[in-house]
């Protein structure tokens, strides 16, 4: 069972007491969109997931939500969409007096003593429906507290002294994500938003040292920004390397 939320611009916006994951429920609701957008939120998740199949541990009072955005854009045109979502989240929390940084590719973080503390994360899935598709934007943010079992986690309450209500956060995110979605689709994709992402990034161009785990090997370099697709650019021995994926294993000289 769920209760309806009043989020302007969405075909439906629903709050559940408990679900396996909001992504699971969102997939089941795809047929209801009919070219529009939707929201699925939950107070508790039993099987939340993050990037690369990792589990997402969330506390009571955390934000656990999936936004559904319909589009006829090609997959290629959607490159960098997850980074654009990060900008929307940073904008929304800035309005709530909770300034967060973005860590490539999909994390919301704070920086303390040149160390990253994770506050939230973004997970994007694409579901094709005929000639169109739906972008499922899964978002998890520690609002009132951070999971004790996760080393280096932080919460919005730690940033501002108190946690904003879930309803207030949803209203802000709903507005910023809807605006950001249309900006992305109507202004040529990620290139129109790239400078905004770099301004919110915890990396400093030309200074931050990044080490990435690529699975079969590690790569180290100096942050040189992101390209028009949202790929990470690292400089190493005079060469700029383009990284489309990877897990960050170490960082030095971060923005504070």
Secondary structure in CASP SS format (residue, H / E / C, confidence):
PFRMAT SS
TARGET T0000
AUTHOR 0000-0000-0000
METHOD secondary structure of the structure
MODEL  1
X C 1.00
X E 1.00
X E 1.00
X E 1.00
X C 1.00
X C 1.00
X C 1.00
X C 1.00
X C 1.00
X C 1.00
X C 1.00
X E 1.00
X E 1.00
X E 1.00
X E 1.00
X E 1.00
X E 1.00
X E 1.00
X E 1.00
X C 1.00
X C 1.00
X H 1.00
X H 1.00
X H 1.00
X H 1.00
X H 1.00
X H 1.00
X H 1.00
X C 1.00
X H 1.00
X H 1.00
X H 1.00
X C 1.00
X C 1.00
X C 1.00
X C 1.00
X E 1.00
X E 1.00
X E 1.00
X E 1.00
X E 1.00
X E 1.00
X E 1.00
X E 1.00
X E 1.00
X C 1.00
X C 1.00
X C 1.00
X E 1.00
X C 1.00
X H 1.00
X H 1.00
X H 1.00
X C 1.00
X E 1.00
X C 1.00
X C 1.00
X C 1.00
X C 1.00
X C 1.00
X C 1.00
X C 1.00
X E 1.00
X E 1.00
X E 1.00
X E 1.00
X E 1.00
X E 1.00
X E 1.00
X E 1.00
X E 1.00
X C 1.00
X C 1.00
X C 1.00
X C 1.00
X H 1.00
X H 1.00
X H 1.00
X C 1.00
X C 1.00
X H 1.00
X H 1.00
X H 1.00
X H 1.00
X H 1.00
X H 1.00
X H 1.00
X H 1.00
X H 1.00
X H 1.00
X H 1.00
X H 1.00
X H 1.00
X H 1.00
X H 1.00
X C 1.00
X C 1.00
X C 1.00
X C 1.00
X C 1.00
X E 1.00
X E 1.00
X E 1.00
X C 1.00
X C 1.00
X C 1.00
X E 1.00
X E 1.00
X E 1.00
X E 1.00
X E 1.00
X E 1.00
X C 1.00
X C 1.00
X E 1.00
X E 1.00
X E 1.00
X E 1.00
X E 1.00
X E 1.00
X E 1.00
X E 1.00
X E 1.00
X E 1.00
X E 1.00
X E 1.00
X E 1.00
X E 1.00
X E 1.00
X C 1.00
X C 1.00
X E 1.00
X E 1.00
X E 1.00
X E 1.00
X E 1.00
X E 1.00
X E 1.00
X E 1.00
X E 1.00
X E 1.00
X C 1.00
X C 1.00
X C 1.00
X C 1.00
X C 1.00
X C 1.00
X C 1.00
X C 1.00
X C 1.00
X C 1.00
X C 1.00
X E 1.00
X C 1.00
X C 1.00
X H 1.00
X H 1.00
X H 1.00
X H 1.00
X H 1.00
X C 1.00
X C 1.00
X C 1.00
X C 1.00
X C 1.00
X H 1.00
X H 1.00
X H 1.00
X H 1.00
X H 1.00
X H 1.00
X H 1.00
X H 1.00
X H 1.00
X H 1.00
X H 1.00
X H 1.00
X H 1.00
X H 1.00
X H 1.00
X H 1.00
X H 1.00
X H 1.00
X H 1.00
X H 1.00
X H 1.00
X C 1.00
X C 1.00
X H 1.00
X H 1.00
X H 1.00
X H 1.00
X C 1.00
X H 1.00
X H 1.00
X H 1.00
X H 1.00
X H 1.00
X H 1.00
X H 1.00
X E 1.00
X C 1.00
X C 1.00
X C 1.00
X C 1.00
X C 1.00
X C 1.00
X C 1.00
X E 1.00
X E 1.00
X E 1.00
X E 1.00
X E 1.00
X C 1.00
X C 1.00
X C 1.00
X C 1.00
X E 1.00
X E 1.00
X E 1.00
X E 1.00
X E 1.00
X E 1.00
X E 1.00
X E 1.00
X E 1.00
X C 1.00
X C 1.00
X C 1.00
X C 1.00
X C 1.00
X E 1.00
X E 1.00
X E 1.00
X E 1.00
X E 1.00
X C 1.00
X C 1.00
X E 1.00
X E 1.00
X E 1.00
X E 1.00
X E 1.00
X C 1.00
X C 1.00
X C 1.00
X E 1.00
X E 1.00
X E 1.00
X E 1.00
X E 1.00
X E 1.00
X C 1.00
X C 1.00
X C 1.00
X C 1.00
END
